[in-house]
Structures are given as structure tokens and as C-alpha cells.
Amino acid sequence: MAAGALDPEIAAAIVRHVDPAAEVVDVVARTGGQLSAVFEVRCAERGVIVKVYADDWRWARAKEVHVYGLLARHGVGPAPVVLHTGDHAGRAFTVLSLVPGRPLSETDLDSAQHHRIYRRLGEILASLHGIRQDAYGYLGTHVLDPRPTNTAYMTGRFTERLREFDGFGGDPALRRAVEAHVAERVGLFAHCRAPVLCHNDFHDGNVLVAEGPNGWEVTGFVDVENAAAADPLVDLAKTDYYSIQGDEAKLAGLVEGYGPLSDGWRDRVALYRVFHALELWTWYASIGDTRFLADLADDVRRLVEA
């Protein structure tokens, strides 16, 4: 079962775990990643999403089932529902309900539309952040390597990413600049008193929208493979760094929808933006894709010098 294709007969066998009478009409590859290949399986009655996991990432299946289960139990959505999970032909898979719409990143909206969409995204994030966690850390089916405070968690994460930055040949002067920047602002981490469920990848590519009678509407969000128990501002900062990028209509909408934020939230978001830029640099370096490394290093440099 190759990452780039899903044989219709195999798709039919998988989907029949959910609906024994399902008739597969078509199988369409959707956006996937290093962890899984994603397919829309179109059936005569209803379509579903099938995610097929790479062998090294089977653990991600249990994580997704756990996180989507948390969202369902707390009434947070719109998000996919896990319909079935199992193994077929030696490959791990999950069948998810099909969320209608297309990625927000594929639309061309004006400022007013962006403001309204991002207001809804702020509401969704606020609802998601209402799910408290017991400790700070990366999520599997529970918090892995739990840390008792945000300071311990985030200083540890910066240390890990900077070690990787070094190992992949990053600029030593830039590493020192990031270390100094974080050391000067380490007190900001303590402003977060309790960890919450964070999507940790809430950007335009993972938000689905559709055009309705009243304009474009959010139909759902997907891809919880990166979820963490963290400061809620980690999520706002990632949305800001990946998708807002200085767009005032988007930022205003997000903040309005989210609701009141603590004093000094902009300083914490700015610090987390540094982390997200650094993490993206190390991610591309780890998979051997050097196309964006220079621009991302410039981003990190700009953020620590701001």
C-alpha cells in the first residue's frame, strides 16, 4: 500500500468495516505528511477519509483516536469523528468522517471575509483550550515526558531544538542569539498557570471552509497529529506565524473570537513565534529539504532582533 496510492479494492475492504454495503466510486489522494497518507474514499452513499500510517508512525494512530475522542467528549468541533481503526494488508489505518469543504489556504478572501473566518477560528481555539491537561508535554494517548510547569517545558523544548539546530549545521551566532533572547524573557513562560489541549498545527492548511448563502464559513478543522498539552498561546502563536503574518484583519478576528487574553499576551506570542520558526527550520533540516532553511533562519534572526 504505497503512500501515493490506495487500491480501490483495498479501500473497499477498509470502508466495509464501517459500512458492509459500501460501494466505492473513487479514491482521491488528499494532503498527507511524513506520518500518514490521506485519501478521500468516495462511496455511492457517503464518503469517508482513510489515513494509512507509515510503519514507523503506527503510534500516531492511537494518538489521533485519543485526541479526536477528547474533542468529541467535550463537544469541541467541527472536527472529524473516528469511525474505525485497524490493520489491513499489514498497514495501520484509521477511517474518519468526511468534513466538507476545502483548505482555507486554497481560497482568496478579502479582509472582511478573513476577519469573520478568523473570528470563528478564535472561538474554536477557545473551546479547544477549555480541555485542561494534567501536565505539560507532547501528547500520545497521555502526556509524554510530563513537565510540571510551562517554564520547565518550554525551556526544555528550546534546548532540544537548539541542539538539533547545531547538529544540522545551523549558524552558531544565531543559536547564541536565540539562547540570549530566551534567557532574557524566560519569566514570560511562568505566566501560564495550567496546561490545556493545544492543536499545535492550527493554520490555514488544516482549516476547512465552504461557501454558503451567507458567505464563506468554517466547516471544520483536521490533523491533530501534533497535539500537545501546553500554554494556549502556543496555538495562537503558531496560527499567527504560519497563517496571519501581519494581516491585521485576521489577527483582529482571531483575538475577538478567542475572547479576553491576559496582560502581556503579545510578548508571549512573540516568544513562541521564535520557537515555531526554529522548529520549522529543524523539521525541514531533519527531512533533508534545504530549500527553505535560509529564509527560515532569516525569520528567526528577524524575530530575535525585533
Backbone bond lengths (Angstrom), bond angles and torsions (degrees), N, CA, C in turn:
res aa  C-N    CA-C-N  psi(-1)  N-CA   C-N-CA  omega(-1)  CA-C   N-CA-C  phi
1 M - - - 1.463 - - 1.527 108.47 -
2 A 1.295 117.47 91.65 1.462 122.36 -175.66 1.504 111.33 -69.23
3 A 1.353 114.90 154.62 1.460 119.53 -178.89 1.514 111.82 -62.79
4 G 1.349 117.33 -29.54 1.452 119.60 -174.68 1.511 115.08 -90.68
5 A 1.346 118.69 -2.82 1.456 119.68 -176.43 1.520 109.92 -150.61
6 L 1.324 115.04 152.48 1.460 121.67 175.10 1.522 106.51 -134.62
7 D 1.321 116.11 110.41 1.448 121.07 -177.91 1.532 110.02 -57.59
8 P 1.341 118.06 133.24 1.467 120.25 -178.83 1.524 113.74 -55.53
9 E 1.334 118.05 -34.56 1.451 119.66 179.53 1.522 111.41 -67.93
10 I 1.335 115.63 -38.81 1.470 119.64 176.50 1.526 109.46 -68.18
11 A 1.341 116.50 -42.13 1.460 120.39 177.25 1.519 110.63 -57.69
12 A 1.332 116.69 -43.26 1.462 120.23 -179.85 1.519 110.84 -63.43
13 A 1.346 116.83 -40.99 1.465 120.18 179.49 1.521 111.36 -63.21
14 I 1.340 116.21 -38.99 1.462 120.42 179.31 1.527 110.46 -68.41
15 V 1.328 116.35 -47.23 1.465 120.50 -175.59 1.533 111.45 -65.95
16 R 1.311 117.21 -29.30 1.466 119.32 -179.32 1.522 112.81 -68.48
17 H 1.343 117.14 -12.44 1.464 119.16 170.41 1.530 110.03 -65.45
18 V 1.325 115.82 -27.73 1.463 121.40 -179.80 1.520 110.71 -93.21
19 D 1.330 115.80 -44.58 1.466 121.52 -178.49 1.528 108.45 -137.06
20 P 1.335 117.91 101.85 1.476 120.67 -176.76 1.527 113.56 -57.78
21 A 1.333 116.97 -23.40 1.469 120.28 -178.16 1.521 112.82 -97.15
22 A 1.319 117.68 8.22 1.465 120.60 -175.91 1.518 111.90 -61.44
23 E 1.326 114.65 136.96 1.468 121.79 176.10 1.523 108.35 -114.98
24 V 1.331 116.76 109.27 1.464 121.26 -177.51 1.521 109.88 -75.32
25 V 1.335 115.32 126.49 1.462 121.94 179.88 1.519 111.45 -98.27
26 D 1.338 116.29 -38.52 1.459 120.07 -176.74 1.524 108.91 -160.94
27 V 1.332 115.55 155.75 1.456 122.39 175.32 1.520 107.26 -126.72
28 V 1.333 116.62 121.65 1.464 122.18 -175.70 1.518 109.51 -121.41
29 A 1.330 116.41 125.79 1.462 120.31 176.99 1.516 109.77 -68.04
30 R 1.315 115.42 133.70 1.464 121.71 175.35 1.526 108.37 -112.24
31 T 1.314 115.78 176.18 1.463 120.11 -179.97 1.515 110.28 -60.63
32 G 1.323 116.12 128.72 1.455 121.44 177.15 1.513 110.17 -127.01
33 G 1.332 116.50 -167.34 1.454 119.91 -179.37 1.513 110.85 -148.95
34 Q 1.327 115.94 -158.71 1.451 121.50 179.56 1.522 111.45 -70.43
35 L 1.337 116.85 -27.88 1.451 120.98 -174.28 1.516 112.76 -83.97
36 S 1.335 117.99 -31.91 1.449 120.03 -172.52 1.525 110.93 -156.61
37 A 1.328 114.23 160.05 1.461 121.47 169.65 1.518 106.58 -106.83
38 V 1.332 117.26 138.39 1.460 122.13 -171.97 1.523 109.00 -118.62
39 F 1.316 115.49 132.18 1.461 120.97 -177.91 1.524 110.35 -132.17
40 E 1.315 115.74 139.50 1.456 120.78 168.13 1.522 107.08 -92.80
41 V 1.309 115.63 119.85 1.463 121.01 178.69 1.531 106.89 -102.04
42 R 1.315 115.17 109.26 1.460 120.80 -177.44 1.531 109.54 -89.53
43 C 1.309 115.20 126.45 1.459 121.44 -177.77 1.526 109.43 -118.45
44 A 1.325 115.33 165.51 1.461 119.90 -178.72 1.524 111.43 -61.03
45 E 1.334 117.39 -35.79 1.469 120.73 -177.35 1.516 112.58 -96.94
46 R 1.316 117.35 -49.79 1.460 120.61 -179.58 1.520 109.15 -154.33
47 G 1.317 115.02 151.67 1.447 120.04 178.66 1.520 111.58 -96.39
48 V 1.320 115.16 161.99 1.462 121.37 176.38 1.526 108.16 -140.53
49 I 1.317 115.16 168.73 1.463 122.34 172.87 1.527 108.09 -106.48
50 V 1.323 115.93 132.26 1.463 121.40 174.89 1.528 108.14 -116.11
51 K 1.320 115.93 123.99 1.466 121.04 175.64 1.518 107.80 -107.69
52 V 1.320 115.76 127.32 1.457 122.14 178.98 1.525 107.50 -112.56
53 Y 1.334 116.23 123.80 1.465 121.06 -171.23 1.520 112.14 -94.82
54 A 1.318 115.45 138.92 1.456 120.51 172.29 1.529 108.71 -61.84
55 D 1.337 116.91 150.57 1.465 120.59 -174.77 1.525 112.42 -55.71
56 D 1.328 116.70 -39.05 1.468 120.08 -177.61 1.523 112.58 -73.46
57 W 1.342 116.99 -9.04 1.459 119.95 -174.14 1.532 112.53 -120.34
58 R 1.354 116.24 24.83 1.462 119.07 178.79 1.525 112.05 -57.03
59 W 1.336 116.01 -32.88 1.466 119.82 -179.32 1.525 112.11 -59.75
60 A 1.335 117.29 -25.82 1.469 120.30 -178.06 1.520 111.44 -66.02
61 R 1.325 116.71 -25.92 1.461 119.70 178.43 1.526 110.41 -61.83
62 A 1.326 117.08 -48.63 1.462 120.44 -179.86 1.527 111.22 -63.18
63 K 1.328 115.90 -36.09 1.463 119.37 178.26 1.518 110.83 -63.47
64 E 1.328 117.10 -46.97 1.465 119.50 -179.45 1.525 111.81 -61.94
65 V 1.320 116.58 -42.13 1.463 120.23 177.91 1.533 109.40 -59.61
66 H 1.334 116.58 -42.61 1.465 121.39 179.80 1.529 111.50 -63.55
67 V 1.329 116.92 -49.49 1.463 120.16 -175.32 1.525 111.55 -69.05
68 Y 1.337 117.47 -44.82 1.465 118.99 177.43 1.530 110.74 -63.10
69 G 1.328 116.88 -31.95 1.456 120.18 175.34 1.519 111.84 -65.46
70 L 1.338 116.67 -41.44 1.469 120.42 175.84 1.523 110.88 -59.55
71 L 1.317 116.44 -45.27 1.461 120.29 -179.49 1.529 110.61 -61.52
72 A 1.322 116.64 -43.59 1.464 120.26 -178.86 1.516 111.28 -65.22
73 R 1.334 117.12 -43.55 1.471 120.27 -177.73 1.515 111.68 -65.70
74 H 1.333 117.00 -30.36 1.467 120.19 -178.89 1.527 112.14 -96.94
75 G 1.322 117.37 4.50 1.456 120.74 177.40 1.511 114.09 67.63
76 V 1.338 116.64 30.59 1.465 120.97 -179.68 1.528 108.67 -95.71
77 G 1.286 116.67 126.61 1.462 120.02 -179.38 1.512 109.30 -169.53
78 P 1.307 115.32 -167.66 1.467 128.93 2.59 1.529 111.80 -77.31
79 A 1.328 115.29 131.10 1.461 121.58 179.83 1.520 108.44 -144.22
80 P 1.332 117.61 161.02 1.459 119.24 178.13 1.528 111.92 -62.76
81 V 1.324 115.03 156.33 1.457 122.93 174.43 1.524 107.75 -111.64
82 V 1.319 116.82 136.08 1.465 120.74 177.03 1.522 108.45 -74.75
83 L 1.346 115.70 119.79 1.463 120.99 -179.03 1.524 112.47 -95.93
84 H 1.332 116.03 -31.90 1.461 120.10 -179.75 1.519 108.23 -167.27
85 T 1.311 115.61 152.57 1.462 120.43 174.17 1.515 108.61 -145.60
86 G 1.322 117.02 144.75 1.449 119.89 -177.65 1.515 112.16 178.96
87 D 1.333 116.69 -155.84 1.463 122.66 179.84 1.522 108.72 -131.68
88 H 1.325 115.27 143.80 1.457 120.42 175.70 1.517 108.31 -148.05
89 A 1.322 115.99 132.43 1.466 121.70 -179.74 1.527 111.30 53.11
90 G 1.328 115.26 36.07 1.458 120.70 176.77 1.509 115.59 79.91
91 R 1.342 118.17 4.93 1.457 120.63 -178.76 1.520 110.60 -117.50
92 A 1.323 115.65 139.99 1.463 121.40 177.75 1.518 109.41 -79.30
93 F 1.332 116.58 140.41 1.463 120.00 179.99 1.522 110.25 -144.65
94 T 1.324 114.13 161.85 1.459 122.50 171.74 1.520 107.61 -134.90
95 V 1.323 116.37 138.40 1.464 121.60 174.19 1.523 107.32 -105.80
96 L 1.334 115.90 125.23 1.465 122.80 -178.31 1.523 109.91 -118.86
97 S 1.326 115.03 152.12 1.461 118.49 172.63 1.523 109.35 -63.19
98 L 1.320 116.06 149.12 1.463 121.84 -178.47 1.525 109.80 -86.49
99 V 1.321 116.36 118.27 1.463 121.41 175.40 1.527 107.47 -88.23
100 P 1.324 118.55 124.11 1.468 119.90 -177.71 1.528 111.79 -69.91
101 G 1.312 115.05 163.90 1.462 119.78 175.76 1.515 112.21 108.67
102 R 1.331 114.40 -178.34 1.456 120.99 177.96 1.521 108.80 -131.12
103 P 1.332 118.20 160.21 1.463 120.17 -178.00 1.532 112.13 -57.32
104 L 1.307 115.69 138.80 1.465 121.30 177.02 1.527 110.56 -57.27
105 S 1.324 116.93 -30.65 1.462 121.46 -179.49 1.529 112.34 -64.05
106 E 1.334 117.63 -17.89 1.461 121.13 -178.62 1.522 112.81 -96.29
107 T 1.316 118.45 9.75 1.461 121.89 -179.39 1.525 110.44 -107.62
108 D 1.306 115.18 163.86 1.466 121.84 177.72 1.526 107.34 -127.62
109 L 1.333 116.44 88.80 1.462 121.78 -173.51 1.516 110.64 -105.41
110 D 1.334 115.96 155.24 1.461 119.67 176.34 1.527 109.55 -85.63
111 S 1.333 116.82 177.05 1.465 121.95 -174.32 1.519 112.52 -60.98
112 A 1.332 116.43 -41.56 1.460 119.58 -179.21 1.520 111.01 -64.02
113 Q 1.330 116.94 -41.10 1.459 120.33 178.28 1.523 111.42 -67.03
114 H 1.333 116.01 -40.84 1.459 119.60 177.86 1.528 110.51 -62.46
115 H 1.309 117.17 -41.84 1.458 120.07 -179.96 1.521 110.23 -59.74
116 R 1.318 117.17 -43.83 1.461 120.64 -178.14 1.535 111.41 -69.07
117 I 1.333 116.21 -41.97 1.465 119.74 178.47 1.526 110.35 -63.13
118 Y 1.330 116.52 -45.51 1.462 119.58 -177.28 1.530 112.30 -71.13
119 R 1.314 117.11 -25.06 1.456 118.88 172.97 1.525 109.75 -63.56
120 R 1.326 116.15 -41.41 1.460 120.51 177.18 1.525 110.61 -66.15
121 L 1.324 117.93 -38.45 1.457 120.88 178.41 1.527 110.72 -63.93
122 G 1.318 116.96 -37.33 1.454 120.23 175.70 1.517 111.57 -62.23
123 E 1.333 117.10 -41.14 1.461 121.54 177.91 1.528 110.79 -62.60
124 I 1.330 116.29 -42.01 1.467 120.13 -179.85 1.523 110.47 -64.60
125 L 1.331 117.19 -45.60 1.462 119.60 179.69 1.523 111.32 -62.52
126 A 1.318 117.60 -41.05 1.467 120.20 178.78 1.524 110.62 -60.66
127 S 1.333 116.73 -40.32 1.459 120.92 178.21 1.527 110.90 -66.25
128 L 1.315 116.82 -43.56 1.463 121.40 179.09 1.522 110.63 -62.23
129 H 1.333 115.82 -39.09 1.468 120.12 -178.27 1.524 112.68 -74.73
130 G 1.308 116.69 -3.73 1.459 119.70 172.72 1.517 112.97 -76.68
131 I 1.336 117.18 -7.08 1.468 121.31 178.51 1.532 108.44 -89.81
132 R 1.321 116.21 101.23 1.464 121.03 -176.57 1.520 110.97 -73.76
133 Q 1.316 116.03 152.82 1.457 123.20 177.39 1.530 109.70 -122.46
134 D 1.328 115.95 160.72 1.470 120.76 -173.99 1.520 113.54 -82.29
135 A 1.320 117.16 -23.50 1.462 121.24 -177.82 1.518 107.91 -158.01
136 Y 1.332 115.55 169.89 1.460 121.38 178.11 1.522 109.28 -89.22
137 G 1.341 116.23 139.36 1.451 118.77 175.51 1.514 111.96 158.92
138 Y 1.332 115.03 173.65 1.459 121.89 176.54 1.525 107.77 -72.29
139 L 1.321 116.11 145.37 1.453 120.10 -178.00 1.526 112.25 -98.32
140 G 1.332 115.00 138.30 1.450 122.31 161.80 1.522 103.93 -115.33
141 T 1.310 116.37 -115.53 1.462 119.64 168.70 1.521 110.51 -89.98
142 H 1.326 115.04 -1.13 1.465 123.90 174.92 1.529 105.86 -158.09
143 V 1.317 117.28 176.48 1.458 120.48 179.56 1.527 108.76 -73.95
144 L 1.330 115.66 122.39 1.452 121.17 -179.51 1.530 110.10 -89.76
145 D 1.336 116.88 139.88 1.469 121.52 -178.45 1.526 110.17 46.06
146 P 1.341 117.85 59.48 1.468 121.16 -173.21 1.525 112.80 -63.64
147 R 1.325 115.09 140.51 1.465 122.12 176.63 1.524 108.84 -117.04
148 P 1.329 118.10 141.31 1.466 120.45 -173.84 1.523 114.71 -77.25
149 T 1.325 117.21 -21.79 1.461 120.49 -177.52 1.519 110.34 -133.66
150 N 1.323 114.74 157.75 1.458 119.28 176.56 1.523 111.15 -66.52
151 T 1.337 116.68 -32.85 1.465 120.10 178.81 1.525 110.42 -62.27
152 A 1.336 116.86 -46.76 1.465 120.23 179.13 1.523 110.51 -62.89
153 Y 1.317 116.28 -41.05 1.461 120.99 -177.53 1.521 111.42 -67.10
154 M 1.322 117.70 -51.54 1.460 119.88 -173.86 1.520 113.06 -74.34
155 T 1.318 118.16 -35.87 1.469 117.80 175.62 1.524 109.90 -64.82
156 G 1.329 116.33 -36.18 1.458 119.93 176.35 1.523 111.96 -65.11
157 R 1.324 116.71 -40.51 1.466 120.16 -179.49 1.529 111.29 -67.23
158 F 1.337 116.33 -41.30 1.464 118.81 176.81 1.533 110.28 -62.49
159 T 1.325 116.29 -41.60 1.460 119.94 -179.91 1.521 110.90 -61.28
160 E 1.337 116.83 -43.89 1.469 120.86 179.04 1.522 111.52 -62.26
161 R 1.344 116.26 -46.90 1.466 119.14 -177.57 1.526 110.82 -66.34
162 L 1.321 118.26 -37.46 1.465 120.10 179.47 1.521 110.93 -69.33
163 R 1.324 117.31 -33.56 1.462 120.36 175.65 1.532 109.39 -63.87
164 E 1.337 116.12 -42.30 1.468 119.97 177.12 1.528 110.68 -65.86
165 F 1.324 116.52 -41.35 1.465 121.84 178.40 1.522 109.55 -55.72
166 D 1.335 116.22 -45.62 1.462 121.14 176.24 1.525 111.23 -60.52
167 G 1.341 115.57 -48.39 1.445 120.86 -175.37 1.519 113.52 -63.00
168 F 1.321 116.70 -29.14 1.462 121.06 179.92 1.529 112.39 -93.52
169 G 1.327 116.91 11.09 1.459 120.52 173.88 1.511 114.93 85.30
170 G 1.338 117.77 24.83 1.454 120.70 177.35 1.519 112.34 -65.81
171 D 1.328 116.12 159.42 1.463 123.04 -177.74 1.529 110.26 -63.28
172 P 1.355 119.41 117.81 1.465 121.48 -179.25 1.529 112.98 -58.58
173 A 1.336 116.85 -36.18 1.466 119.46 179.35 1.524 110.84 -65.43
174 L 1.330 117.36 -37.16 1.456 120.73 178.29 1.526 110.16 -69.74
175 R 1.326 117.55 -38.91 1.462 119.75 176.50 1.520 110.45 -59.07
176 R 1.329 117.24 -44.42 1.460 120.40 -179.89 1.528 110.76 -64.74
177 A 1.331 116.64 -37.06 1.465 120.51 179.07 1.526 110.53 -64.64
178 V 1.335 116.87 -40.53 1.464 119.84 178.22 1.526 110.08 -66.16
179 E 1.314 117.24 -44.10 1.472 120.97 178.55 1.520 110.82 -57.15
180 A 1.328 117.28 -45.34 1.461 121.27 -179.76 1.520 110.54 -65.99
181 H 1.329 116.84 -41.10 1.461 121.87 -179.78 1.524 110.76 -60.75
182 V 1.329 116.60 -45.54 1.464 120.55 -179.41 1.529 110.35 -68.35
183 A 1.330 117.22 -41.59 1.468 120.45 -179.20 1.525 111.38 -60.33
184 E 1.315 117.16 -37.16 1.466 120.99 -179.99 1.524 112.41 -70.81
185 R 1.318 117.13 -21.41 1.468 121.33 -173.50 1.521 112.80 -120.53
186 V 1.319 117.63 13.44 1.458 120.87 -174.30 1.529 112.32 -59.47
187 G 1.329 117.01 -27.51 1.460 119.81 178.99 1.523 113.82 -63.17
188 L 1.326 117.60 -20.91 1.465 120.35 -179.68 1.528 111.50 -64.91
189 F 1.329 117.58 -30.98 1.459 120.18 -177.68 1.524 111.58 -61.21
190 A 1.326 116.80 -34.29 1.471 120.73 -175.92 1.518 112.74 -70.42
191 H 1.337 118.42 -11.19 1.464 120.96 179.25 1.525 111.54 -69.52
192 C 1.318 117.28 -18.38 1.466 120.47 174.48 1.517 107.99 -88.47
193 R 1.335 116.12 119.11 1.464 120.91 -174.06 1.517 114.05 -93.45
194 A 1.336 118.08 -21.58 1.464 119.87 -176.10 1.515 110.41 -150.46
195 P 1.334 116.86 141.13 1.465 120.23 179.70 1.527 111.85 -79.77
196 V 1.325 115.60 149.32 1.458 121.99 177.03 1.523 108.10 -132.43
197 L 1.327 115.81 167.78 1.458 119.97 174.39 1.525 108.84 -69.68
198 C 1.325 116.28 124.36 1.462 122.33 177.06 1.528 108.93 -116.56
199 H 1.318 116.32 133.00 1.460 121.03 175.78 1.521 109.94 -62.21
200 N 1.322 116.05 -43.60 1.466 124.11 173.87 1.527 113.67 67.73
201 D 1.335 116.53 18.17 1.468 120.77 172.28 1.528 108.68 -161.30
202 F 1.324 115.85 38.44 1.465 122.31 -171.07 1.522 109.23 -89.20
203 H 1.341 114.85 81.90 1.459 120.38 -178.58 1.523 109.52 -129.44
204 D 1.326 116.57 178.58 1.471 121.81 -173.13 1.526 113.46 -58.63
205 G 1.314 117.93 -28.23 1.451 120.13 179.81 1.517 113.84 -73.50
206 N 1.334 116.99 -20.21 1.461 121.48 -178.11 1.528 112.83 -108.23
207 V 1.319 116.67 8.08 1.462 122.15 175.67 1.523 108.37 -109.70
208 L 1.326 116.46 129.93 1.464 120.90 -179.27 1.525 110.11 -105.09
209 V 1.331 115.28 140.14 1.461 121.45 -179.01 1.520 109.71 -135.75
210 A 1.320 115.61 159.37 1.466 121.44 175.35 1.517 108.02 -146.74
211 E 1.324 115.68 152.63 1.461 121.08 -179.65 1.524 108.84 -89.39
212 G 1.329 115.63 123.66 1.455 121.85 179.38 1.509 111.53 -118.17
213 P 1.325 117.59 -169.57 1.470 121.46 -177.91 1.525 113.38 -63.70
214 N 1.334 116.41 -25.22 1.469 120.31 -179.58 1.525 112.49 -106.23
215 G 1.323 117.35 18.73 1.452 121.14 -179.75 1.520 111.15 104.62
216 W 1.303 116.20 -168.27 1.457 121.60 -178.45 1.527 110.77 -71.00
217 E 1.336 114.95 137.32 1.462 121.34 -179.69 1.528 109.41 -131.97
218 V 1.336 115.64 150.29 1.460 120.89 173.98 1.526 108.50 -75.22
219 T 1.318 116.68 125.77 1.465 120.70 178.65 1.523 112.35 -103.37
220 G 1.321 117.19 -16.90 1.455 118.54 178.16 1.509 112.86 169.25
221 F 1.325 114.61 176.09 1.462 120.81 172.86 1.522 107.72 -137.03
222 V 1.332 115.97 153.82 1.460 121.66 -172.69 1.524 110.11 -136.88
223 D 1.345 114.74 178.38 1.468 123.72 170.42 1.533 112.49 66.94
224 V 1.321 115.20 81.12 1.470 120.48 179.25 1.525 111.46 -101.50
225 E 1.329 117.26 18.24 1.465 121.21 -175.30 1.527 113.21 -63.58
226 N 1.333 117.06 -18.85 1.463 120.19 -176.20 1.526 112.62 -105.99
227 A 1.320 117.56 11.36 1.464 121.42 -173.33 1.526 112.24 -57.85
228 A 1.335 114.85 148.78 1.462 121.28 -178.28 1.521 109.72 -145.68
229 A 1.310 115.49 163.40 1.458 122.32 171.30 1.526 106.42 -100.60
230 A 1.312 117.07 110.66 1.461 119.17 -167.85 1.525 111.47 -157.72
231 D 1.320 114.49 -175.05 1.457 123.36 172.66 1.534 108.09 -65.61
232 P 1.343 118.31 129.21 1.473 118.51 179.63 1.525 113.55 -57.32
233 L 1.333 117.28 -25.96 1.457 119.12 179.81 1.531 112.67 -69.65
234 V 1.344 116.76 -15.93 1.459 119.63 172.69 1.525 109.63 -59.90
235 D 1.342 116.53 -41.56 1.460 120.76 178.38 1.521 111.85 -66.53
236 L 1.332 116.48 -46.90 1.461 119.39 -179.42 1.527 110.49 -61.10
237 A 1.323 116.08 -38.39 1.462 119.97 -179.29 1.525 111.70 -67.54
238 K 1.336 117.01 -36.61 1.463 118.82 -179.74 1.522 110.44 -70.87
239 T 1.334 116.69 -41.63 1.458 119.73 175.06 1.525 109.81 -58.83
240 D 1.316 116.18 -42.84 1.459 121.45 -179.90 1.526 110.72 -62.98
241 Y 1.333 117.00 -49.33 1.465 119.91 -175.35 1.532 111.99 -69.31
242 Y 1.331 117.42 -39.98 1.455 120.61 -175.35 1.534 113.07 -81.07
243 S 1.332 117.02 -35.94 1.465 118.73 -167.46 1.522 115.87 -125.48
244 I 1.318 118.67 -27.41 1.469 119.79 -175.40 1.521 110.80 -85.80
245 Q 1.331 116.71 -53.04 1.468 122.48 171.72 1.530 112.95 48.54
246 G 1.327 115.22 50.28 1.457 120.04 175.09 1.512 115.30 85.96
247 D 1.327 118.83 1.37 1.463 121.85 178.49 1.527 108.71 -76.20
248 E 1.324 117.09 107.23 1.469 121.25 -173.29 1.526 112.30 -66.52
249 A 1.336 118.00 -33.53 1.474 120.31 179.03 1.521 110.47 -64.39
250 K 1.328 116.32 -42.62 1.459 120.02 178.41 1.532 110.93 -64.46
251 L 1.334 116.42 -48.30 1.469 120.33 -177.33 1.514 111.12 -62.86
252 A 1.329 117.00 -44.01 1.463 120.29 179.67 1.524 110.67 -61.06
253 G 1.328 116.89 -43.05 1.451 120.42 178.85 1.518 111.73 -63.41
254 L 1.331 117.33 -44.66 1.461 121.49 -179.35 1.525 111.05 -59.85
255 V 1.313 116.85 -46.57 1.464 121.09 -177.32 1.527 110.67 -68.65
256 E 1.319 117.78 -40.80 1.463 120.67 178.21 1.522 111.27 -61.64
257 G 1.330 115.78 -44.36 1.448 119.69 -179.70 1.512 112.85 -68.19
258 Y 1.334 116.16 -35.00 1.465 120.42 -176.84 1.525 111.49 -69.44
259 G 1.320 116.57 -39.67 1.452 120.24 -178.53 1.521 111.04 104.15
260 P 1.336 117.34 -175.08 1.465 121.25 -173.89 1.524 113.11 -55.51
261 L 1.327 115.68 135.16 1.454 122.27 176.12 1.524 109.01 -114.08
262 S 1.316 116.74 154.11 1.459 121.04 -177.53 1.524 110.65 -68.67
263 D 1.337 115.40 156.43 1.459 120.70 176.43 1.531 109.40 -56.74
264 G 1.307 115.98 140.48 1.462 120.53 177.66 1.513 114.39 79.23
265 W 1.338 117.36 13.29 1.466 119.28 -176.98 1.527 112.15 -63.06
266 R 1.324 116.23 -31.71 1.466 118.05 -178.90 1.530 111.68 -64.39
267 D 1.330 117.73 -34.60 1.464 120.53 178.98 1.520 111.09 -66.52
268 R 1.344 117.09 -40.14 1.459 120.22 177.84 1.523 110.98 -67.33
269 V 1.320 116.40 -42.34 1.460 119.72 178.32 1.531 110.07 -60.81
270 A 1.319 116.96 -41.50 1.470 120.59 179.24 1.527 110.71 -61.35
271 L 1.332 117.25 -40.31 1.465 120.62 179.66 1.532 110.84 -68.31
272 Y 1.315 116.59 -40.21 1.466 119.86 178.23 1.534 111.63 -68.28
273 R 1.326 117.62 -29.73 1.468 119.48 175.68 1.526 110.57 -61.10
274 V 1.337 116.66 -38.53 1.467 120.27 176.39 1.529 109.52 -58.88
275 F 1.334 115.81 -45.12 1.459 119.42 -179.76 1.527 111.35 -61.48
276 H 1.337 117.00 -45.51 1.460 120.00 -177.81 1.527 111.72 -63.49
277 A 1.327 117.33 -38.56 1.467 120.26 177.74 1.524 110.62 -66.23
278 L 1.322 116.55 -42.76 1.468 121.39 178.91 1.529 110.42 -64.56
279 E 1.321 116.30 -43.05 1.466 120.31 -179.51 1.528 110.85 -64.19
280 L 1.327 117.15 -38.84 1.458 119.85 179.10 1.527 110.52 -66.00
281 W 1.335 116.77 -38.65 1.469 120.71 176.40 1.530 109.50 -58.97
282 T 1.332 117.25 -49.00 1.465 119.87 -177.14 1.528 111.45 -67.73
283 W 1.341 117.32 -30.94 1.463 119.70 177.88 1.523 110.69 -64.78
284 Y 1.337 116.69 -50.03 1.459 119.41 179.32 1.525 111.39 -62.55
285 A 1.316 116.50 -39.37 1.466 119.45 178.27 1.524 110.96 -63.15
286 S 1.340 117.29 -37.73 1.463 121.16 -176.57 1.519 112.35 -67.81
287 I 1.338 118.00 -27.03 1.467 120.21 -179.83 1.532 111.18 -100.49
288 G 1.331 115.84 7.81 1.451 120.29 174.87 1.514 115.44 77.02
289 D 1.336 117.24 16.83 1.465 121.22 179.39 1.525 108.17 -98.33
290 T 1.323 116.34 104.56 1.465 121.03 -173.61 1.529 113.48 -94.86
291 R 1.336 117.46 1.22 1.470 120.14 -172.20 1.525 112.81 -60.29
292 F 1.334 117.36 -34.60 1.462 119.92 -171.68 1.530 113.38 -107.28
293 L 1.323 117.39 1.63 1.462 119.73 -172.18 1.528 112.54 -63.33
294 A 1.320 118.00 -42.18 1.464 120.28 -178.47 1.523 110.61 -64.35
295 D 1.329 117.23 -44.04 1.467 120.60 -179.93 1.523 110.82 -66.05
296 L 1.333 117.00 -39.57 1.464 119.50 179.67 1.522 111.26 -68.60
297 A 1.323 117.24 -37.58 1.468 119.87 175.37 1.526 110.09 -62.60
298 D 1.327 117.15 -39.67 1.468 120.31 175.90 1.526 110.84 -63.02
299 D 1.332 116.18 -37.95 1.468 120.51 177.05 1.523 110.49 -61.27
300 V 1.345 116.32 -48.38 1.459 120.06 179.34 1.525 110.12 -58.33
301 R 1.320 115.66 -45.07 1.470 120.99 -179.21 1.529 110.86 -61.39
302 R 1.313 115.82 -44.50 1.477 119.99 179.40 1.530 111.04 -62.18
303 L 1.321 116.21 -40.87 1.471 119.96 -176.58 1.530 111.73 -69.17
304 V 1.325 117.71 -37.35 1.481 118.33 -179.31 1.523 111.23 -79.09
305 E 1.328 116.71 -18.72 1.465 119.08 179.41 1.523 112.49 -93.47
306 A 1.338 117.14 -8.24 1.471 120.92 -176.84 1.529 111.30 -66.43
